[in-house]
C-alpha cells in the first residue's frame, strides 16, 4: 500500500529516467505479456510525487508521461525472466510503494537486479530441459519408450536452449535449429525401428521448452484484459515460432529421406494409468525449476498447485470434456496462485501460473496442427487448430475469471476485518 507520509517529490527527469530503466527491465522479461504493468509503473511514478504519471505498454515498447515530460522505451524480442528473480522484483515494488526506498535506492536496487546472475549453472539447466521433455512425453505419448526418446532428443534441444541465451542473435532461429537437430534423431530412430511413436509426436515432446504455449495463453489473457495491440503482436510472433519449428522438422525429414507422412503426430496408445499424471507432474515441475531458475524453496508450493490443477482437469474432463477441464483447472490454479501470492513479499503468482500453463500445454496443439498439415493430413490439422483455439480460449478466460474471483475473495475478507 502507498505510504502518503513518506512521499518525496524528485525532479521529473529523474523519475522519468528511473521509469524508463524499470520499463526496459520489465519489457525485456515480458515474454508472458505486459497486462498490468502500466498500473504498476503509474503507482511508482505517483509514489515519487507525480500523480499525473501515465504509462502505456505494448509488446516491445512503452510510452511514459509525467510532469510535462514524455518519452518512449523500446526493446528487442522479449525474454523470459529467471523465476527466482520475480520475487526480487515483487519485493522491490513493495518497498517502493511502501515508501521504504528513496529514488536513488530504488535505482540501485534495480541495477543490482539487472546484474544478478541466475541461480543454476548451464549443466543443471540442461538437465532441467531433459526432465521437462521426458515429463511431457509421459503426457502426450504415454509410453516408457516415448519418454526414453524424448530424453535422448532433448539432449540436443537442451544445448540449443543454452546457446539461445549465450549467442547473440541465435535466439531468432533457435526453434528451427532445435527441431532440426531433434528431428534428425527421431526420424533416424523411426527408420531403423527403434521407436513406435511417429517422429512428429516425439518432436512435440523433445522441443517442449521452445513451444510458445505459455505466450499463446497469456496473449489470450492480454486480449481479454484489453491490451489488444500487445496481445495481437504476441499471437503472431507465437505463430511464427511454430512455423519455424515445423520448418526445422520439415528440413530434418528431407535430410533423412523420410516420407512426409511420418511427420503425422501419432503413436501407440498410452499405457499409463490416471494416477501416473502426478509423478509426471512432479518431474515437470522439477524440470521447470532447473531450466527456468525457480527458487528451490518454491518447489513444494508450485507442485501442490499443479497437482490440484491436474486433479480438477481430470475430474472436469471426465464429467464434461477436455476443454471444460482446462477451463476449470485454469480457474482453480489462478485462484490458488493469486491467494498464495497475496502477501507483498511472498512467492510471485507468476511462478505458479507459468507451470500451470505449461502443464495445460496449448502450444503442443499448435505444433501438432502444423505437422499434420505438412504430412498431408489436412482434416486432422484443422481439428488440431480447433483444439488449439478452444484451449487458448479456455485458458485465457479461465485466467480472467480466476483473477476476478481471487480479488473478490480478498476484498470480502478485508471488508469483514474492517
Residue, then its C-alpha position, 0 to 999 in steps of 0.5 A: x500500500x502507498x505510504x502518503x507520509x513518506x512521499x518525496x517529490x524528485x525532479x521529473x527527469x529523474x523519475x522519468x529516467x528511473x521509469x524508463x530503466x524499470x520499463x526496459x527491465x520489465x519489457x525485456x522479461x515480458x515474454x508472458x505479456x505486459x497486462x498490468x504493468x502500466x498500473x504498476x509503473x503509474x503507482x511508482x511514478x505517483x509514489x515519487x510525487x507525480x500523480x499525473x504519471x501515465x504509462x502505456x505498454x505494448x509488446x516491445x515498447x512503452x510510452x511514459x508521461x509525467x510532469x510535462x515530460x514524455x518519452x518512449x522505451x523500446x526493446x528487442x524480442x522479449x525474454x523470459x525472466x529467471x523465476x527466482x528473480x520475480x520475487x526480487x522484483x515483487x519485493x522491490x515494488x513493495x518497498x517502493x510503494x511502501x515508501x521504504x526506498x528513496x529514488x536513488x535506492x530504488x535505482x540501485x536496487x534495480x541495477x543490482x537486479x539487472x546484474x544478478x546472475x541466475x541461480x543454476x549453472x548451464x549443466x543443471x539447466x540442461x538437465x532441467x530441459x531433459x526432465x521437462x521433455x521426458x515429463x511431457x512425453x509421459x503426457x502426450x505419448x504415454x509410453x516408457x519408450x516415448x519418454x526414453x526418446x524424448x530424453x535422448x532428443x532433448x539432449x540436443x534441444x537442451x544445448x540449443x536452449x543454452x546457446x539461445x541465451x549465450x549467442x547473440x542473435x541465435x535466439x531468432x532461429x533457435x526453434x528451427x535449429x532445435x527441431x532440426x537437430x531433434x528431428x534428425x534423431x527421431x526420424x533416424x530412430x523411426x527408420x531403423x525401428x527403434x521407436x513406435x511413436x511417429x517422429x512428429x509426436x516425439x518432436x512435440x515432446x523433445x522441443x517442449x521448452x521452445x513451444x510458445x504455449x505459455x505466450x499463446x495463453x497469456x496473449x489470450x489473457x492480454x486480449x481479454x484484459x484489453x491490451x489488444x495491440x500487445x496481445x495481437x503482436x504476441x499471437x503472431x510472433x507465437x505463430x511464427x515460432x511454430x512455423x519455424x519449428x515445423x520448418x526445422x522438422x520439415x528440413x530434418x525429414x528431407x535430410x533423412x529421406x523420410x516420407x512426409x507422412x511420418x511427420x503425422x503426430x501419432x503413436x501407440x496408445x498410452x499405457x499409463x494409468x490416471x494416477x501416473x499424471x502426478x509423478x509426471x507432474x512432479x518431474x515437470x515441475x522439477x524440470x521447470x525449476x532447473x531450466x527456468x531458475x525457480x527458487x528451490x524453496x518454491x518447489x513444494x508450493x508450485x507442485x501442490x498447485x499443479x497437482x490440484x490443477x491436474x486433479x480438477x482437469x481430470x475430474x472436469x474432463x471426465x464429467x464434461x470434456x477436455x476443454x471444460x477441464x482446462x477451463x476449470x483447472x485454469x480457474x482453480x490454479x489462478x485462484x490458488x496462485x493469486x491467494x498464495x501470492x497475496x502477501x507483498x513479499x511472498x512467492x510471485x503468482x507468476x511462478x505458479x501460473x507459468x507451470x500451470x500453463x505449461x502443464x495445460x500445454x496449448x502450444x503442443x496443439x499448435x505444433x501438432x496442427x502444423x505437422x499434420x498439415x505438412x504430412x498431408x493430413x489436412x482434416x486432422x490439422x484443422x481439428x488440431x487448430x480447433x483444439x488449439x483455439x478452444x484451449x487458448x480460449x479456455x485458458x485465457x478466460x479461465x485466467x480472467x475469471x480466476x483473477x476476478x474471483x481471487x480479488x473478490x475473495x480478498x476484498x470480502x475478507x478485508x471488508x469483514x476485518x474492517 
